[in-house]
Each structure stands twice: as structure tokens, then as C-alpha cells.
Amino acid sequence: MFPTTGPDPGSRCEPGRAAVDRWRTAARVLDAVRCAPGLTRVALADELRLSSATTTETVARLRAAGWVEEERAPVSGRGRPTTRLVPAPDGPTVLGLDLRHEDWRLGVAGLDGVPTVVASGRRARACPEEVARAVGARGALALAVSFPAPLADGRVVRSGELDWTTLDLARLTGTGSLPVLQGNDATLAGLAEARSGAAAGVGTALTVLVEVGLGGTLLIDGRPQTGAHGAAGEFGHLPFGDPAVVCACGARGCWGPEVDGYGLARRLGVPAPTDPRTFAATVLDRSDPAAAAAVSGASAALGRGLAGLVNAHDPDVVVLGGLAPRLRGAAFDETYRAGLMSWRRDAPPPVRDAVHGSDAALHGAVALALDEVTSAEGLARAALAAESVPTAGPAARLDALDTEVRRGRRARRNTPEETDHDRTG
Ligand SMILES: [Zn+2]
């Protein structure tokens, strides 16, 4: 679904089938802890139908590998004392690299999946070495890269004015054995909302992200539907727009250029902006009649197209991310409702604002990387690497973590009321 690139397979030890099988229960336990941090051993055993002995042995292995810690759980009623399983604050980490049209950010996250931004800069095309230096020194187990461009078969197939197709992922990881995964930003933003945001626990969710252009994903049981080549979700290139307008993708009449900064500029009669996202945010902040009319036009276009997607996909919930929540208004409500098939209008799917805001793709990237390293294959690979190179074990990885990150993650645990925006902004 999300391609992995990175080290030459010959350069990394691949565990055998039996070794992978030994980690299958551990992978299920980590999945349960990621979904419900703090669940008790008793609840874990019930949920996964594990015997007491298997639970004890598996938790011990995951503690030894540095993934989880146990805390004493409050005794309720006459139940036996038990412990709660939480992500270890100084445990193994993964990296998420969020490449955006105007800047890039590198986040590090542990099993809790909450990224802390540790490096950032402008325009990745101009500074791949700077990105590579930031990635190289982190001692993480995997890197996932979010591209603001369509991907097919693991390649960026169109990149607009920023040539992401020339970004050499191998250079990001140097000569190490770091697995590199990649995904489209809108797809990863949808993944983040399904894991820990506005679409958590939803059966069929439709997420739509407006940044530069428009993208999204259809998620079924939390899994993005990415198509035959991994390129599904390019909703911005549905022909819901003006056929006179040629999109950067080469097609005519695309929907995305109706709702983003380029569309607002066209409606205002000004030249195409260099930074369309910043331009759009500026127009949305204005209150003059010209800006209001331009925003209303984009809002109507967003509602009309969204109704079409709802008619087509029949989601339980719709989630709007990026600039899309700011485009909701009277014009959106009118065209959304008018565009729905009449039988849907009495009970249309709720339209929710995304929880992760502008951090959604970064959250999605670290979720993708964690999926890789906490799978049975990933755990077996890490165990094999630790056996063959003792210094690459958890202790060495911890040494490689800089103190700033440790401090930040400890502080975060102690302030659960803090918002994601505060943490990463
Ligand atoms: Zn297009």
C-alpha cells in the first residue's frame, strides 16, 4: 500500500519465517497499546484472547526491547491488582519527514505516535543535504516521507513547481539500513485522522485536504484505499471545475484549482501566487467584499464537489483538513446540500473538521513508520540486527537520541492537556 524504499536488501539482515512468527503476538500487543495506551494487562489478555503466561512472556519481551513500560493500575472493586501498559517514553523511535510546498519538517516519535519537530527548513529541493543531516543523526528505526504530490508505484509522478522527483531518498539515509516509506500528504493526513483524529473508529471515512490543490482518501476500517498503483485519492483532479482552466496535471476542468490559492487568485483577478497556501490564508483573513466573493466562490465549489464524492462513496463521516474547514460557510452548506441525492438530505454524513490541522501529514507519516517497525517482520528484523550488532540495540539507540527530544517527550507525558499544535508548532 505504501511503498518502502531505502537500503539495498542485501545490506540488511532479513529474518526467517520462524523468527517472524515469534513476534506475531508481540506485534498484536503493540498494536493494542498504540490504540489504547494505558490498557491493563487483564484487558489486553481479554482483548487478544491470550493466556496469562503468554501475556506475561510477551510483555516481558517488549519491555526488554524498550517498547513498553508497566505502571500499577488502580484496583477497582474486588479485581486482582494489575498493571497498565504504556509506551516507554525513552523507547525506540521513528521519523516522519513532511515535505510541503513551502517548507519541510522532520518529526521524531515513539510508540505514542506523537511527533516532536526536531528540524525544519525552507524548500527541500534547495537543501537535500540539510534534510539528510537532520535525518542521519537520529538513531531511529524507520523514516516515512510525506510528499505534496501524487505517487504511483513508489515514485513521485508530478510535482508542480517543486521538483520532488529529483529528491534522492537514498541520500536522506546515507549508508545506514533505515527503511524508508513514502506516501502522499493527503493520504497520510487521512491516515492520521483515522488513527487518532476525527475519523477514529469510523467504518467508512472520506477525508479531504485542501492545501495547494486538493487531495484526500477513502478509508475503510482505518485503512486508506490507495488503488492499483498507490495513486488513488487525487480527488482534486475530478472534472468538477471550469473546463476552460488547464490544471498543472495537464487535464482540463480540475476541481482542485477551483478551491485553493490559485483559484482564489483567479477569482480576484491577480497573478498566480508564488506560495499559494500562504496567499489563500491571507485572503481568508481579509474581510473586504472582493475577498469575500472569492472565498464564497471557492466555498461553493468545495461543497458541490464534496456532495459528488459523498454520493459516490457513501461514507459514515467526512473529514475536512488543511484550509478546507476555513472554506465552510453559507455557500458551502448550500451547494453541499443541493448536490446530495435527495434521499441523503435528511441524514447526510456528518462533516467534521480535522483534529490534527496542519500537522496531520506528519502524524500520518510517523504512524506509517510505526506500522512498519511494530509489525512482526519489523520486530524480528530489529531483534536480528541487535543480535548481530550488539551496539545497535536499544541502549545504543537511546544514546543517539538527543537530550532535547527526551526532555520534550517527558514533558509531554506530564501535560496531557497540551494541544498537538502547541507541541509541534
Ligand atoms: Zn488536475
Boltz pocket constraint, residues with backbone or C-beta under 6 A from the ligand:
constraints:
  - pocket:
      binder: B
      contacts: [[A, 236], [A, 237], [A, 247], [A, 248], [A, 249], [A, 250], [A, 251], [A, 254]]
      max_distance: 6.0
